[in-house]
Amino acid sequence: MTLLQISEDGYTVEQLLYAEGDMRALYDAETGFLQPYRPSGLSDIQRSTLRYHSELLSCDIDNNGTVDIPVEIDDGGTLQTPMDKRLSFVLWKDYTSAAGGNSRFGVYDSEYNFFMQLPESMHGSVLIRSNQSGTGWLLCNAEGTTVYCEMRVVDPADNAATGVGNYLRIANIGSQQLQARVVTPYYGLSLDTISQNTVLLGSN
C-alpha cells in the first residue's frame, strides 16, 4: 500500500508512505531514500485501517491537504438496534506526519453516507438510538437518560419536517434535508460545530 501527499500544484509528491506486511517506510526528501517509519499507535496497519462499509473511503476529511484514513472502531460507544446496522463509530487517521497519527472521532451514517465529528471527550461514553419518528437518531449519554442532539433526514415539504424544537438544516441529500437540533448543551457540541464538522462523503 502506498499513500501520497501531493503539493498544492497537484504534481509534486511532498510525502510518501509505503507499507507492505509489517514494513513501513517514509520517503526522505533530503536523502532521496525510504526511511523506517514507526509512528506511535500504528502496530498493525491492517487492523489500523479496518472498515466494514466498503463505501467508507479514504479522503481529505478536514480539507488540510492530506489524505485521512477511516477506521471503524468498537469502543466509540453503544449503538442500539436498529442503529447498529446503519451507524458506526469512526476515527479518521492522518499518518502523513512522522510524529504519529492524528485523528477525528465521530459517527458515520452509512444510509446517507455522511460523517459527523464528535468531541473526543464523548469517545466511549455515548449511546445512539432511533428518534421517535424513525427519521433519524438521538445522541445520548452512556445511560441513554440525557439526549445531547438529534440528527434526522426529512422531506422539507412534509409538515413533520418543521417539528418541535430548533432544527438547523445541515445539508441537502437529494430532495431531502439533513437537520440537527441540540437538546442538552454539551461542551464542543453546538449547532455551529455540527454544521461545520458534518461531511457528506459523496461530495467530498
N, C-alpha and C positions, 0 to 999 in steps of 0.2 A: 504494500500500500504506500502511495506517495502523496503527500499533501504539499501544496504550493501556496505561498503568499505572494501575490502579484502586486507590483507597484501601481500607483495611480495612472501611469501612462498605459497600463494594460499589456505591456510587453516584457518588462523586466521582472525576473524572479528575485524577490528580496530574501525569502527564506524557503527552505525545502526540508521537509521531514520525511525520512524513508523508514519504513518498518517492514520487517519480514521475520515471522516467528517471534523469538524473544529479542531480536536485534533491532535497535532503533538508532538512527543517526541523523544529525542535523548538519546541513551544509554550512561550512565556514567560509564566508566570502573572502577573508583575508588570506587563507592558505589555499583555497580552491578545492579542499577535500572535505569528505564527510567526517564528522567527529562524533564519538559516542554521545548519545542523548539519554539522560537519566533524570527526567523531571520527577518531583515528589508526587506520590499518589497515582503513578501510572505503572503498576507492576505487571499488568496483563492487558495488553492493548485490545485484545478481542473482547474480554469481559468489560473493558472500559468504554467500548463503543456499542454495547448491547442495545438492540432495539427490536421491538416486536411488531411495530407497524411499519410496513415496507414503504409507505408514503412519507414517513418521517425522515427527511433527507438533510444532509449537511448543507448549511448556508451561512451567510453573514447575518446572524440574527440581530446583532446590535449595531450594524452599519459602521463598524470601525475598520473595515478594510481587510479583515481576516476571516477565514472560514471557521465556523463553530460546528462541533460535532454533537448531535443529540444522543443522550444516554438515558434510557428508561430505567428508573430506579424503583426498588421495592420498599424503601424506608422513608418515602416522602410524606406518607400519611395514610389515611384509610379511605377507600373508595367503596361506598355502599352499592349493592345491587340496585338497579342495573347500570349504574355509572361506571362500574369496574370494567364493563365491556366497551365503553366509549372513551373513557378518560385514562390518562396515565400521568404519573409524576415524572418530570424530565429535568435533567441537568444538561445545559448546553455548555460544552467544554471547548476552550480555546487552547490548543497545545503549541501554538507558534512561538511562545516565549520559553526560553531555556530555563526560566525560573520556575516553570511548572504550569499546570492548567488553571486558568481562570474559569469560573462557572456562573451560570444563571439558573436559578431554581424556579420551577413553575409547573403549570398544568397544560398538558396537550389534549385537545379535543379532536379526536380522530373523525368524528362525524362531519364536522365543519372545517377541519384542518386549520386550526389556529392554536397559537401558544400564548398563554397568559403568565407573565412573570409574577412571582410572589416574593414577599420579603423573605430573606434567608432565615429569619427567626421563626418562620412558620414551618420550616423543614422538619417533618416528623411529628408535628403537633396539630394537624388539621384533619378534618373529616369532610368529605364531599358527598352530598346526597341529592336526589332529584328535588326540583321545586314542585309546588303543589299542582301547577297547571301542566306539568310534563314538558314544558318548553325549554327547560334548561336545568341549571344546578345551583346548589347553595354551598358556599364555602363556610365551614363552621369550625369551632374549636374541637379538640380531640374527642370530647364527650358528646358533641353534637347539640349542646344546650345553648350555644351562642352562635348566631348567624352573623358572619362578617360582611358578606356580599353575595349578590345573586348575579349570575350570568344567564342570559336567555337569548334565543333566536326566534323572532316573531315576524309575522306579516304586518307591516306598518298600517295596512288598510283595515286590519282586524281591530275591533273595538277593544279586545283584550290586550292589544299592544300598548295602550295607554296605561292600564293597570293602576295600582295604588302605590305611590312612592315616587321618588325622584329618579327615573331611569334616564341614562345618558346613552345616546347612540354611539357605539364604539366603531362600527364599520358596517358596510353593506355586504351581504353574502348573497349573491344573486338578487332575487326580488325581496329578500328578507333582510331584517336588521339584527345585528348583534348588539344587545343592550346590556348595560350593567347598572346596578344600584348598590350603594353602600348601606347596610342595615345597622351595623355596630362599628364605630370607628376603631381602627387598628393602625398603629404607627407604621408608616410606609405603604399603606393601602388606602388610596383615595380614588375618587373618580378620575382625577388628573393622572395619577400613576397608572391606573388600569388602562386608560386611553393611550398613554404614551408607551406602555410596555406590553400591549397585546398586539401580536403579529399574525396577519393572515399569511400562512406559509405558501399558499399557491401563488401569491402576488409578490413574494419576497425576491 
